[in-house]
């Protein structure tokens, strides 16, 4: 059986199941439940200092956010 024949058979089986008002012809396997772990700690806010992040952009500008900022992006000036 070719790939297209298999796809056609699956499509026809779904069509028949929908026509009869039942669910899909082949049951799907259930996903495994994720393992429970300890909740992660909230990110600690950086200390209130005048120290800047200092990340350099390709253009040569530096980040003006505080050092160790939690934001994913940098702010250049």
N, C-alpha and C positions, 0 to 999 in steps of 0.2 A: 504494500500500500504506500503510495507516495504521500508526501507532505500535504499536498493540496487535497488528496482524497480524505486524509485524516481530518483536515480542517472542515471540509464539506460535511463529513459525518458528524462532527461535533456541532456544527451550525444547525444541521437538521434535527439533531437530538434536542438542542435548546429550543428550537422552534416548536417541536412536538410537545415538550414539557410546558412551554408557555401556553400553547393551545389548550392543553389539558388542565391548566391552572395549577400545576405542581411546580416544585422548585427545580433547579438544574438537574440534569440526568446523572451527573457524577458529583458526589459530595466532595467538597474541598477539605483538605486537612486543616485542623485548627492550629492556630499559631500558639507556640509555647508561651506561657505567662512569664513576664520578665521577673528575674530574681529580685527579691526585696533586699534593699541595702539601707544603710543608715542614711538619713537625710543629710545633704551637704550643708555645710555652714554657709551663712550669708557672707558675701564678700565684705572684707573689712575696709572701711573708708580710710583713705590716706590721711596722714597727719596734716594738720593745718600749718604748713610751712610755705616759705616763699620759693622753695625749690621747684624747678620746672622739669617736665619730662625730658626735653632735650632731643627727642627723636628727630632725625634729619630726613627731610624729603629729598627726592631726586633733584628738585630745583634748588636745594640748598637752604630752604627755610627750616626753622625748628619748631617743634610742638610747644604750644603755650599752655597746655594743661598741666596740672600739678603732677609731680613725680609719682609713679605707680597708679595712675588713674584707672578706673574700672571701665571706662568707655572703650569700645572696640576701635573707634577711629581717633585719629589725631587731629588737633586743631592748629593750623599753621597761621603765622602772621608775618 
